Amino acid sequence: MSLFSKVKMSYFMIQYDAMKRIIYNMSQQEIKRLEVVQKLVELDTRQAKAAEVLGISVRQIQRLIKAYQKEGVDGLISKKRGKRSNHRVSESICEMAVFCIRNNYHDFGPTLASEKLLERHNIKLSVETVRKLMIEAGIWLPKAKHQGLDVPYWT
């Protein structure tokens, strides 16, 4: 059976291999890469043309072909999917920031709270991170939630 037995919503690919069903979660870009690499492996197209179609270098095409031949479809799927970011703020810093905001700056907006955390507690967080922390902790209401209400932004 074909490698593309069925594609659901262009994000899931199901492969049948010796009566075994394997479901791959792939992005549109990864599906396009798979199609192009399959044509390359079948010698239906040239590497330079494939690189042009995908908008990457010939060297990257060669890397994709090697990964496909070594690992199959798994070689073309991003290895970073489902993993935490390298730039994520640690839980302890978030907890400390929420503790300080709740006790000292509960009536501040995210911008001023962020400035005070840096100034007084030496905790450097972006305004957006502070806003998200405040929303999760129930200290701040997002704009959509408090529009039309006669209450201040904070709770």
Residue pairs with C-beta under 8 A, 6 or more apart in sequence:
1 16
3 13
3 15
3 34
3 38
3 73
4 13
4 35
5 14
5 15
5 16
6 13
6 14
7 13
7 14
7 31
8 14
10 28
10 31
11 25
11 26
11 27
11 28
12 23
12 24
12 25
12 26
13 23
13 24
13 26
13 31
13 34
13 73
14 21
14 22
14 23
14 24
15 21
15 22
15 24
15 73
16 22
24 73
24 74
24 77
25 77
25 81
26 34
26 73
26 76
26 77
27 78
30 76
30 77
30 78
32 54
33 54
33 64
33 76
34 68
34 73
34 76
36 45
36 50
36 53
36 54
37 50
37 61
37 64
37 65
37 68
37 76
38 68
39 45
39 50
40 47
40 50
40 61
40 65
41 65
41 68
41 69
47 58
47 61
47 62
47 65
48 58
50 61
51 57
51 58
51 60
51 61
54 60
54 61
64 75
64 76
66 75
67 75
67 76
68 75
68 76
69 75
89 125
89 129
93 123
93 125
94 133
96 121
96 123
97 117
97 121
97 123
97 125
97 130
97 133
98 133
98 134
98 136
98 137
98 139
100 117
100 121
100 123
101 108
101 113
101 117
101 130
101 133
101 134
101 137
101 139
102 137
102 139
104 116
104 120
105 112
105 113
105 116
105 117
106 139
106 154
107 152
107 154
108 116
108 154
109 140
109 153
109 154
110 127
110 128
110 130
110 131
110 134
110 140
111 127
113 130
113 134
114 125
114 126
114 127
114 129
114 130
117 123
117 124
117 125
117 130
118 124
118 125
125 133
131 140
134 140
135 141
135 142
138 155
139 154
139 155
140 153
140 154
140 155
141 153
141 154
141 155
146 153
